[in-house]
Amino acid sequence: MKGIALIGMPCSGKSTISKVVASRLGYGLLDVDEWIVAHEHEPIAETIKNKGVDYVLGLDEQCVRDHDLRNLVVSTPGCA
């Protein structure tokens, strides 16, 4: 019942690899970048520009806290 978190630099392939890992393990997938974009209705770069890095880091934390991470592959953001 453990989850897996993928971390890395921006554009390192976390989102791509997380989809494959989740599919092979039969786990759910949480792409934090995608969650932030859906939450803010704009690209992350725009959110950082408009509201600051600290705001986006708070969204990262909120996203992870709002989800049950068991049996979940989490693709963490590399933006901030």
Phi and psi in degrees as a GROMACS rama.xvg file:
@    title "Ramachandran Plot"
@    xaxis  label "Phi"
@    yaxis  label "Psi"
@TYPE xy
-87.1497  155.018  LYS-2
-102.333  171.259  GLY-3
-127.525  133.159  ILE-4
-116.767  129.888  ALA-5
-102.412  128.176  LEU-6
-124.684  154.96  ILE-7
167.638  178.016  GLY-8
-69.1765  159.462  MET-9
-56.0825  141.916  PRO-10
63.7953  25.1118  CYS-11
-91.0014  -4.56304  SER-12
103.545  11.499  GLY-13
-57.7286  -46.8214  LYS-14
-63.8962  -43.2479  SER-15
-64.967  -48.7869  THR-16
-66.8745  -37.5418  ILE-17
-62.361  -35.0661  SER-18
-64.4507  -41.7779  LYS-19
-67.0889  -46.3749  VAL-20
-62.2003  -46.088  VAL-21
-61.0064  -42.9355  ALA-22
-64.0857  -46.1862  SER-23
-66.4794  -34.2433  ARG-24
-89.8178  -10.8914  LEU-25
72.6177  25.8817  GLY-26
-93.2247  162.713  TYR-27
-77.0707  169.188  GLY-28
-128.374  133.832  LEU-29
-127.611  107.514  LEU-30
-97.4098  107.386  ASP-31
-62.663  -37.3274  VAL-32
-58.3377  -47.4973  ASP-33
-63.2636  -38.0281  GLU-34
-62.7956  -43.4268  TRP-35
-63.9201  -44.4866  ILE-36
-60.0993  -44.2198  VAL-37
-65.4734  -38.567  ALA-38
-68.366  -40.3092  HIS-39
-96.1711  -13.7812  GLU-40
60.94  34.7492  HIS-41
-163.283  159.899  GLU-42
-59.675  151.72  PRO-43
-59.3813  -38.3376  ILE-44
-59.2343  -37.2235  ALA-45
-69.1604  -39.8526  GLU-46
-63.0015  -42.6989  THR-47
-62.0152  -45.0428  ILE-48
-61.8109  -42.9705  LYS-49
-82.8226  -33.5695  ASN-50
-123.398  -10.8519  LYS-51
96.383  158.736  GLY-52
-64.4483  -40.8371  VAL-53
-60.285  -37.4326  ASP-54
-62.2477  -45.0411  TYR-55
-65.758  -39.2366  VAL-56
-62.2167  -36.3367  LEU-57
-64.7234  -36.4649  GLY-58
-66.2264  -39.9663  LEU-59
-54.4818  -49.8209  ASP-60
-63.3565  -44.6067  GLU-61
-59.9009  -43.2789  GLN-62
-59.2238  -49.1185  CYS-63
-66.091  -40.6111  VAL-64
-66.1213  -30.016  ARG-65
-81.5691  -4.12735  ASP-66
-118.81  145.145  HIS-67
-79.2083  115.676  ASP-68
-87.4288  -0.260853  LEU-69
-70.8351  138.773  ARG-70
54.1616  40.7188  ASN-71
-134.43  137.917  LEU-72
-99.6345  124.972  VAL-73
-110.535  122.955  VAL-74
-96.5249  108.158  SER-75
-79.5933  156.095  THR-76
-73.9583  152.764  PRO-77
-118.9  19.4407  GLY-78
-87.2756  -27.2247  CYS-79
